[in-house]
Structures are given as C-alpha cells and as structure tokens.
Amino acid sequence: MAVESLLVLTEEHNLKTHTDLGRVFTNWARGKLHDLEGGAVGLKEALASYLALGNRSGGPSFHGLLADLEAMRPDLDSALAAIDAGLALAEETGEHYTDPHLHRLRGDFLMMRSPADFVRAEEAFQTAIAVAKGQGARGYVLMASYALARLRQARGRPDAAKATLAPALEGFSPTPEMPEIAEAQGLLRQLA
C-alpha cells in the first residue's frame, strides 16, 4: 500500500511528526473501513505521540477523528472525552475552525448515549450553530441545523425543526460530496 511505503520512508529519515500524522490518518481510515478496534487504538497512540512532540496544529480536528471511531465502537464516554480534549486544545492554541464540528459531534454522541438527555444535546447543537455562524461556516451551520432539526422532530416539535432547518438550507443544492443536503431537504419536505 502506498501509505505504508510513505510511513516507512518517514521513519527511515526520522521525520517523526510526519510519521505520526500518517499514522493518525491511516488508523482513522483503518477504523472506518475494516478494523474499528485496531484503528481506534492506533489513532489514539499516533495522536498521543504527535502531541508529545509538542505538535498542536490540527490537534482539535484529530480529536474529532478519534471521537468518531470511539463512538462507532461504541465507547461514547471515550468519544465525549475526545471531544472535550479537542475543544480544550482549541482553547489552548486558538485553532477553532473545527469547534462547530466538535460541538455537533458532542450533541450526536449525547443523543446516542442517552436519548432522554435531549436538553444537553440540543444545547450542543445550538452552540455548534452559533459558533459556525460566527465563523461564516455555512456547511457547519447546515450540519448542526440538520442534527438539531432531527432532534426537534423526534421530540414532537416539527415547527421548531422547520424553523431551524429552512434558513440553514437556503442557497444549498444537493451534491454527491455532501449527501446531507439532500437528506436535510427531504426532512424539510416532511416538515412542510
């Protein structure tokens, strides 16, 4: 595999940071594609090694990748801990571009862990929307709005769901790269 060859080269030439970055992404893909347990463990080790070298760039995003795998295991407490670590690192470094994504994941994981804990999940989705709007990150606004609308629909609040989702969808057209747009449009039609 080309990635494995590249990792061997980075190790041979003592490019530890690049080795760790390669291991972060390789293990995430491994976990998503065929070896969830091994991928999660490998990603956690690679991330710890990357951070131990003093690297911080991308760290919040990498914690989101780890949280994704942890939630799939499902180890929702570890997934939420990874989210907390990513947000703490963002505070430390000022690297906030993935904050909306991390807050949305928090809401998703809270709902997975305890559907009755919808208040905390709703707060996480609202935080994600507010932060994304502040950043002008319309894609993140849409993703969090879609998650919040699904929650509100499930809680028997279709009008609130529609009010959340309709403005977030304005100007978006479905694309193969972002199937959530078509899904959100489908939900909006259901709510009409």
N, C-alpha and C positions, 0 to 999 in steps of 0.2 A: 504494500500500500504506500502511496506517495507520502502521506503524512508521517508514517513510521520512519521512512527514509530521512525525511527532514528532521525528525526528532533525533535520530542517530547523529546526524551532522551537527546539530546544536549542542549535543552532549560531547561529541568529539572535540569541538572547538571551544568548550567551556562557556557557552552562551546560555547560562542558567536561566535568565529571565525569559528568553525565547523558548527554551525547553519547557518551562512552567506554563507559559502561555499556550504553547502547542498542546500540552497535556490537559489544560483546562478545556479547550475546545474539543479535543479528541475524546476525552472522557464524557463530556456532555453528549456528543453525538453517539458514543457507545451506549450510554444510558438510554437515550431516546430511541435508538434503533434496535438493540438486541440484548443488552446486558445491563439492566437497570441497576442492580445492586453494585456490580463492579464499576459501572460508570459513576455512580454517586460517590462511592468510596474514593475512586481515583481522582474525581474532580475536587473533592474535599482536600485530599492530600496535595494536589497540584496548587490549589488556591492558598493553602497554608504555606507552602514553600515559596510561592510568588510573594506573598505578603511578608514573610520572614526576611526576604532580601531587601525589604524597605520599599518595595513597589506598592503603589497605591492606584495608579491610573487604570481605570476600568474596573476596579475592585467592586464598586457597588453593583455594576452590571453582572459581574461574575457571581456575586452572591445570589442574584436573581436566577441565574442558570442553575446554581446548586439547589436553591429553593424549589425550582421546577421539578428537578429529579427527586428531591426528598418528598414532595407532595405525591409524586407518582408511586412511591414505594408502598404504601402511603405512611410517611412519618411526618404528620402535619406539625407536630411540635418542633421538629428539627427544621421544617420548611419555614415556619414562622420565626424561628431563631435566626435563620439565614437572612430573612428579610430585615429583621432588626439590625443584624450586623452590617448589612449593606447600607441601610439608612444612616447608621452611626458613622460608617466610613465616609459617606457622602457629606455628613456634617463636618467631619474632620478635614476633608480635602476641598470642600466646596464644589465637588463634582456631582451636580444634582440632576443631570439630564435624564437619568433613569428613575428618579423619585416617583413620577406618576405610575410607571410600570410596577415598581415595587409596592406602592400603596394598593394598586388594583389587585396584584397577586395576594396581598395580605387579606383583602376582602374575600377573594375566591377561596383562600385556604380556611378562613374563619367559617365560611359557609359549609365547606366540606367537613370541617371538624365538628361543627355543631350548628345545624340549620336553625335551631332555636335562638342562636346568638346573632340574629339578623341585625340588631342595632349596631353592634361593633363593625359588622361587615359593611353596613350602609355608610357608617362614618368613614371607613377606609376608602370606599368608592368615591364619596364626596370629596375627601382630601385629594385623591388622585385627580379628580376633575378640576378642582381649584388650582392645584399645582400645575397641571398641564395647560390650563387656560393662561395662567401667569407666564408660562414659557412660550405660549403661542404654538403648542404642540398639538395640532388638531387630531392627529391619529391617536395619540394617547387619550385625548378628550373623548373621542368616539369609543375607544375600547372600554374605558371606565364607565361611560354613559350607558353603553350596551349592557355591561355587567349589572349596573345599578337598575336599569330598566327591567332586566330579567328578575332581579330580586323583588322589585316592587310589584311586578305582575304576579309572581308566585305568592306574594303576601296579600293579594286581592286588591291591589291599588293600580288598576290599569290607567287611570287618568294621570296619576303621578309618573307612571312608567312612560307614557306617551310624551308628557311634558319634558321629561329628561332626555328622551331619545331623539325626538324630532329635530330640535335645533342642532344637535351634535351631528346628525346625518346630512345637514344641508351642504351641498356642494360636492358630496362624495358620490362616485359611481363605482359599481362593483368591478373588482379586478381579480384575476387569478391569484395574485400575490397576497391579497387581503380578503379572504372569503368571509370574514366577519362583517364586511359591508353588506353583502347580500343577506346574511343571516339577520343583521340588525334591521334591514329594510323589510324582511319577512315578518319580524316581530312587530314592527311599526304598522304593517298592514293588518296584522291580527288585532292590534290595539285600536284600530280606527272604528 
